[in-house]
Amino acid sequence: MFLSTRSIIRFAALAVAATSLGGCSFLGMNFAMNQMSEKECLMRAMYFESNRSSAEGMLAVGTVVMNRMHDSRYPKTVCGVVGQKNQFAQGVLTKPMTDSGAVLASQVADQVLRGQRHPGVQNAQHFHTAGLRFPYNNMFYVLEAGGNEFYEKRSVR
């Protein structure tokens, strides 16, 4: 079967768009990376967001991912949560993990997937770099760990 140049260009554009979905496949074919496991996605979020500074910081980030996953406003899978646009570090699903922090991230990811949570995170679904404070009255800070400030968004009464 002969494909026109226009059809080839459309297919190529679709394939490029599919690669931007971070760990997803298109027509059963994986582009740029293999389908990631929930553990791999969780490891990557913890590795890149906690600055690989401590098991406590990684556990706190992992707890936020799980808190989001169990909230109807977020995707229902770890990879869905971690892959949401503008929610986690740029390139979280594509950059290489290059140091020993990956080993620690793997160990902590296993703990999180078995149900362990950081008690200080409570119900927090958000965090940002430690040392920054924002004047919004709906941000209730609950923990500082791993170079991040964790907070809950609550309605003000």
Secondary structure as GFF3:
##gff-version 3
##sequence-region A 1 157
A	DSSP	alpha_helix	5	19	.	.	.	ID=ss1
A	DSSP	beta_strand	25	26	.	.	.	ID=ss2
A	DSSP	beta_strand	29	30	.	.	.	ID=ss3
A	DSSP	alpha_helix	38	49	.	.	.	ID=ss4
A	DSSP	alpha_helix	55	69	.	.	.	ID=ss5
A	DSSP	alpha_helix	78	82	.	.	.	ID=ss6
A	DSSP	alpha_helix	101	113	.	.	.	ID=ss7
A	DSSP	three_ten_helix	119	121	.	.	.	ID=ss8
A	DSSP	beta_strand	126	129	.	.	.	ID=ss9
A	DSSP	beta_strand	139	145	.	.	.	ID=ss10
A	DSSP	beta_strand	148	153	.	.	.	ID=ss11
###
